[in-house]
Structures are given as structure tokens and as C-alpha cells.
Amino acid sequence: MPSTVIVFTQRGLEELSGLDDLEPVLVDTADRSTWPERARAVVTAGESTDGVLDVVQAVDGVEVVQTLSAGVEAWLGRLPDGVALVNGRGAHGGSTAEWAVTVLLAVRRAVPGFVRQQDRREWREVGSPGLQGAHVVVVGAGDLGEQTRARLDGFGCTVTLVARTARDGVRGVDDLPDLLPGADAVVLVVPLTDATRGLVDAAFLARMKDGAVLVNGARGPVVDTDALLAELRAGRLLAALDVTDPEPLPAEHPLWDAPGLLLTPHVGGHTAGSDERAWAVAREQLLQLARGERPSNTVGETY
């Protein structure tokens, strides 16, 4: 008997139809008449968390909430007992890693300054440190971290991966105080959890060496915004941010004018084919559930 899966968009219905083991049902969070009595899984593609939770709590038999995103901070600690959280890990790692390398290379080759010179029709040669031979510390050793390391290897960088706990080829977060002074760049690709919120505080930034680059492709609250602003205004560090705290960034926020900052509007994972990749990952996770397996993207406590 196929597993009933609740979706909230026509796209979801189309993506999960035609599979013998899955029976997608299109639901409107505001119309209880569309809610089935039982379902095994719920797939959310960015709908209101509260609205989806209402469905999860009302429908019998829900075992899994599947997100299309890798980031799941809005769901942590909110699901009923017995309901597993499964994310979209593997769908966005390549494009986010691509963003991280793009902005890091741009900053290390002084590209933002050259763009401003072009706007002023000013021809002025400026040297830059480049990326070849740089030591890059990547905080986050999941799919995003591994994909970032693979791309940086091609530029001749020395890459150190850091996770909550050490394992083969990965340093533990407790090693960061020793690693930061020797890093030319620090790339953040961790989920937002109680352990990572505020991880990059004034003390963390103070340990980074002069001229180092902080790249945040994780979530805004991983970084203390005021502490980073202080370092940027002092001219001691450079940064590239795809995420901010607050987000979206208000027009009057001082980050817009911070020196040495390259800012993008949370587009790291937004490339052609990203939706298709996300639904492909979701399908595989749901098929694992239908086969009686534990979905491989079940959210745990590591990063």
C-alpha cells in the first residue's frame, strides 16, 4: 500500500505523482476539508511553519516532515514526539559551495574595488593576495563543507574542515582558537542551532589574523553583527555575507556601508535546477521511508 504524502503546492503533487510507493495529496493549510485523516509524511517547500504544524498535529500517522531546504532552524524543537525532521541535504550543497568560492575569490582578488573603479571610469592597478596557497578554514563538515573543500582544492588552497566533534580528516570546534590565527579565510556553512548561534563573536573575530576574510554562507545569527561591523570599520578584516542578522537587511542598516564587505541577498543556493534537485532529494527520502528505512537526511545534532 503506498504511503500517503501531504504536499502544499501543485508542483509537489506533480513531482511525487506516478510513483508506486507514494500517494501525494494536495492540501490547503487554511481549508481543513482538504486534510486527509491519515498520512505518513508531510513535505514543506517554504510554507508557513505554523500552518504546516497545524496539519502535522491534526493528521494521524505522520512520521516525517520533509523540507526542501537544508536549513531547518524554524522546525527545531517544534515537531510532536515521534515525528522526524528530514531536510534537503545534498540539493543545495554544490550551488552554495560555488557561491562561497566565488565571493572568496572575488574578495581575495579585489574584484569589488575594481567594479567601483569601473563605475568611476578609473584605471588604477591594485595588487591582491589571490587564493592560491591560502589556508581556508571551513566551519561545517557536512555536504556543504565537503563540496566547498572540493572546489577550493582546485585553487591550490590548504583546507581544514571543522565540525562539532573531531573525526578522520575533520577537526573539532574546540580546535578553532588554534586554527583561526593561521587562517587566511574562514567559511561558515553550518546549520543554525543553539550550538552555532553567536559562534562567531568578538573573541572569535579577534583571533583571526589581519586581512583575513570571513565568508558566511550559513545563517545570519551565526555571526555577531555588531562585532563584525567593528572589525570591518577598523579595516582589520574583510567579509562576504549571503546571510545577515537581521534578514532581510533594512535599508538603513550600517552593514550596507561597511568597508571591506561583499554582500549578496541570500542567493547562495539559488541557481538553475535548484528546485529540481531539491525535489529529487525529497523523493529519495520519501521512498526510503516507504521501504521501511530511516531517511538518510534525518536531522541530527552534528554539523
C-alpha positions in Angstrom: 0.0 0.0 0.0 1.5 3.4 -1.0 2.5 5.9 1.7 0.2 9.0 1.7 2.3 12.2 1.5 0.9 15.6 2.1 2.1 18.4 -0.2 1.0 22.1 -0.3 1.7 23.0 -4.0 0.7 21.7 -7.4 4.5 21.4 -8.1 4.7 19.0 -5.2 1.8 17.0 -6.4 3.4 16.7 -9.9 6.8 15.8 -8.5 5.6 12.9 -6.4 2.9 11.5 -8.7 3.4 8.3 -10.7 5.4 6.5 -8.1 4.0 3.2 -6.9 5.1 3.7 -3.3 3.9 7.2 -2.8 0.4 8.8 -2.9 0.7 12.6 -2.8 -2.3 14.6 -1.5 -2.6 18.3 -2.2 -3.6 20.2 1.0 -4.6 23.8 1.8 -3.4 24.7 5.3 -6.4 27.1 5.6 -9.0 24.5 4.4 -9.4 21.5 6.8 -11.7 19.8 4.3 -8.6 19.1 2.2 -6.8 17.4 5.0 -6.7 13.6 4.9 -7.4 11.6 8.0 -4.0 9.9 7.9 -0.7 10.5 6.2 2.8 9.2 6.6 4.8 12.3 5.6 4.4 16.0 5.0 6.6 17.9 2.5 7.1 21.6 3.0 8.5 23.9 0.3 8.7 27.0 2.4 5.1 27.3 3.6 4.2 28.9 6.9 5.7 26.8 9.7 2.7 27.4 11.9 0.3 26.4 9.2 2.2 23.2 8.4 2.4 22.3 12.1 -1.4 22.6 12.4 -1.7 19.9 9.7 1.0 17.7 11.3 -0.7 17.9 14.7 -4.2 17.2 13.3 -3.5 14.4 10.8 -2.9 10.9 12.2 0.1 8.8 11.4 2.6 11.5 10.4 6.1 10.1 10.9 8.2 12.6 8.9 8.3 16.3 8.0 10.4 16.7 4.9 11.8 20.1 4.0 13.3 21.1 0.6 15.9 23.3 2.3 19.0 22.2 4.1 18.4 24.8 6.9 15.7 23.7 9.3 16.1 26.1 12.3 12.5 27.1 12.1 11.5 23.5 12.9 13.9 22.5 15.6 12.1 21.6 18.8 8.6 22.2 17.4 7.6 18.9 16.0 5.4 16.5 18.0 7.1 13.5 19.7 7.7 10.7 17.2 7.8 12.9 14.1 11.2 13.0 12.5 12.6 16.1 10.7 14.2 15.3 7.3 16.0 18.0 5.3 17.1 18.7 1.7 20.8 18.0 2.3 22.5 17.3 -1.0 20.3 19.5 -3.1 22.0 22.8 -2.4 25.5 22.0 -1.4 27.0 22.4 -4.8 25.5 25.8 -5.5 26.2 27.1 -2.0 29.8 26.0 -2.3 30.0 27.6 -5.7 28.8 30.9 -4.1 31.3 30.6 -1.3 34.3 30.1 -3.6 33.0 32.9 -5.9 32.9 35.5 -3.2 36.0 34.4 -1.6 37.9 34.6 -4.8 36.3 37.9 -5.6 37.4 39.4 -2.3 40.9 37.9 -2.4 41.4 39.3 -6.0 39.9 42.8 -5.0 37.1 42.5 -7.5 34.6 44.6 -5.6 37.1 47.5 -5.6 37.6 47.1 -9.4 33.8 47.2 -10.0 33.7 50.5 -8.1 36.6 51.8 -10.1 34.8 50.9 -13.3 31.7 52.8 -12.2 34.0 55.8 -11.7 35.9 55.2 -15.1 39.1 55.0 -13.1 42.0 52.9 -14.2 44.2 52.1 -11.2 46.3 48.9 -10.7 45.9 47.4 -7.3 47.6 44.2 -6.1 45.8 41.4 -4.3 46.7 38.3 -2.3 44.8 35.9 -4.5 43.6 32.5 -3.5 46.4 30.1 -4.5 48.2 28.8 -1.4 45.7 30.3 1.0 44.7 28.4 4.2 41.0 28.3 4.4 39.1 27.0 7.5 35.7 25.7 6.6 33.4 25.5 9.6 30.8 22.8 8.8 31.8 19.4 7.5 28.5 18.2 6.1 27.6 18.2 2.4 28.2 22.0 2.1 31.6 21.8 3.8 32.7 18.8 1.7 31.6 20.5 -1.5 33.3 23.7 -0.6 36.6 21.9 0.2 36.4 20.1 -3.2 36.2 23.3 -5.1 38.9 25.1 -3.1 41.3 22.2 -3.6 41.2 23.2 -7.3 42.7 26.6 -6.4 45.6 25.1 -4.6 44.3 26.0 -1.1 45.0 24.3 2.1 41.6 23.5 3.5 40.8 22.5 7.1 37.3 21.2 7.8 35.8 21.8 11.3 32.8 20.1 12.9 31.3 19.9 16.3 33.4 16.9 17.1 36.7 15.7 15.5 36.8 12.7 13.2 39.1 11.4 10.4 40.1 14.4 8.3 38.0 16.8 10.3 39.0 19.0 13.3 36.7 19.6 16.2 35.2 23.0 17.1 37.4 23.1 20.2 40.4 23.5 17.8 39.1 26.8 16.4 41.1 29.0 18.7 44.3 27.4 17.5 43.3 27.4 13.8 42.0 30.9 13.4 45.3 32.9 13.8 46.7 30.9 10.8 43.7 31.1 8.5 43.6 33.4 5.5 39.8 32.9 5.3 37.1 31.3 7.4 34.0 29.9 5.6 30.8 29.3 7.6 28.5 26.5 6.3 26.9 25.3 9.5 23.2 25.0 10.4 21.7 27.4 12.9 21.4 25.6 16.2 21.8 26.5 19.9 25.5 25.5 19.5 26.2 27.7 16.4 24.1 30.8 17.3 26.6 33.5 18.0 29.6 31.2 17.4 31.4 34.0 15.6 31.6 36.5 18.3 34.1 39.3 19.2 36.6 36.8 20.6 36.4 34.6 17.5 36.9 37.5 15.2 39.8 38.9 17.3 41.7 35.6 16.8 41.5 35.9 13.0 44.6 37.5 11.6 44.8 40.9 10.0 43.4 40.9 6.4 41.6 37.6 6.8 38.2 37.1 5.1 35.1 35.8 6.9 32.5 34.2 4.5 29.1 33.5 5.9 27.0 31.1 3.8 25.3 29.6 6.8 22.7 31.8 8.7 22.9 35.4 9.9 22.7 34.7 13.6 25.8 32.5 13.5 27.8 35.8 13.4 27.6 38.6 15.9 26.8 41.5 13.6 28.0 44.3 15.8 31.3 42.5 16.4 31.8 42.0 12.7 30.9 45.7 12.0 33.6 46.8 14.5 36.3 44.7 12.7 35.2 45.9 9.3 35.2 49.5 10.3 38.6 49.1 11.8 39.8 47.8 8.4 41.3 44.7 10.1 39.1 42.0 8.4 37.2 41.6 5.2 33.9 39.7 4.8 31.4 38.3 2.3 27.9 37.6 3.5 25.0 35.9 1.8 23.0 36.0 5.1 22.6 38.7 7.7 21.1 39.3 11.1 18.6 40.9 10.7 17.4 39.5 7.4 16.2 40.9 5.0 18.7 43.7 5.8 16.9 47.0 6.4 17.8 49.8 4.0 19.2 51.9 6.9 21.4 49.1 8.4 25.1 50.0 8.7 26.2 46.8 7.0 25.3 48.3 3.7 28.1 50.9 4.1 30.6 48.7 5.9 34.1 48.8 4.3 35.6 45.6 3.1 32.2 43.8 2.8 30.8 42.0 -0.2 27.0 41.4 0.3 24.6 39.2 -1.6 20.9 38.7 -0.8 20.7 35.1 0.3 21.2 33.6 -3.1 23.8 31.0 -2.4 21.6 28.1 -3.3 19.6 29.8 -6.0 20.9 28.5 -9.3 19.3 26.9 -12.3 17.9 23.5 -11.4 17.9 24.0 -7.7 14.2 23.2 -7.4 14.6 20.1 -9.4 17.5 18.9 -7.3 15.5 19.6 -4.1 12.5 17.6 -5.2 14.8 14.7 -6.3 16.3 14.6 -2.8 12.8 14.7 -1.2 11.6 11.9 -3.5 14.5 9.7 -2.5 14.0 10.4 1.2 10.3 9.6 1.0 10.9 6.4 -0.9 13.3 5.3 1.8 10.5 5.9 4.3 8.1 3.9 2.2 10.5 1.0 2.1 10.6 1.0 5.9 14.0 2.6 6.1 15.1 5.6 8.2 15.5 8.5 5.7 19.2 9.3 5.4 18.7 13.0 5.8 17.1 12.7 9.2 18.3 15.7 11.1 20.8 15.0 13.9 23.0 17.1 16.2 26.2 17.3 14.2 27.4 19.9 11.6 
